[in-house]
Amino acid sequence: MRTEIATLGEFGLIRHLTEGIELKNQSSQYGVGDDAAVLSYPAGKEVLVTTDLLLEGVHFDLTYVPLKHLGYKSAVVNFSDIYAMNGTPRQITVSLGLSKRFSVEDLEELYAGIRLACEEYGVDIVGGDTTSSYTGLTISITCIGEGEKGKVVYRNGAKETDLICVSGDLGAAYMGLQLLEREKAVLKGGDKDLQPDFSGKEYLLERQLKPEARRDIIGKLAEAGIQPTAMMDISDGLSSELLHICTQSKVGCRVYEEHIPIDYQTAVMAEEFNMNLTTCALNGGEDYELLFTVPIADHEKVSEMEGVKLIGHITKPELGCALITRDGQEFELKAQGWNPLQEEAATGEESEEAGQDS
């Protein structure tokens, strides 16, 4: 039986969803239940704040995204931004825009995912808001974290001769999305009895539906005594993120195709979809791996680090940003990763052209 949200009211709903939350961090002085949360960070710490807005139909499709997975992912992508600054996430606030088609049980599922992510990463839910929406589900999460003074890493610190590194592998989340979109199209085609076969493709689905933030890499860098000179998480694609670092650091780069880490399932899926594998790895996005640069003096340390791959180096700005292919050719690196504003503009242009044609 589905319970309408209106039966609980706004404050009743918030109480219901946040019931039993216990604060874990010393910096969380007071959480849900008042006009504002109270946080207290010790001297010697920098406070880091990031926020993410997710819109149904733009950032996620509930046709194939379970609400619990969506809640987990919504929280984790914010944690990833804090880790990308060489910090530690401590608190989040969660705000939701809800249409009438969602029930209390739906929100219990969503919050179960958010709470699971917070338990896994040691983060406190300290507040939020809910309101009605005419356009489906909207999720806005703000994450507050801490970083040690002098050790917070920005995008603008890369220097000539620095080494370019990435964690994990790239392109898997994008191929997971392609797989889900294909199965959605099959179901739309009318054969409701046809069950999707995801056997052998579980890794791709996990990377898309339930990504993890790379706090383990932050820990390994600290243990090895490596302070990255610049760092980002890969949400919009390797090429886009690397160009952000190069632009803000006023440098150029060389990335080597043969060194870009790609999982076997990603390669198989790209071949099945007749897609260029390197293009998928460079531009796919949503991998939430860490892209960072380190001084060349740390070459030996970073080369021995499990889960990290050296993919190139930073150059003088006048040399530009380039991809070196397996056969030694040099191509300009372009930001072709996902851009929601560009997507919207393109859709508008197509609609206008269609109107003119008719």
ZIKA-V644827 format. One record per helix or strand of 3 or more residues. SS is the DSSP state (alpha for helix, beta for strand). FROM is the first residue (numbers start at 1). LEN is the number of residues. If there is no record, write none. Layout:
SS_FROM_LEN + SS_FROM_LEN
This chain:
alpha_5_3 + alpha_9_10 + beta_28_3 + beta_45_12 + alpha_67_17 + beta_88_11 + alpha_104_18 + beta_124_9 + beta_138_11 + beta_163_5 + alpha_172_17 + alpha_202_8 + alpha_215_9 + beta_230_4 + alpha_238_12 + beta_252_5 + alpha_257_3 + alpha_264_9 + alpha_277_7 + beta_290_5 + alpha_296_8 + beta_308_8 + alpha_317_3 + beta_321_4 + beta_330_3 + alpha_340_18
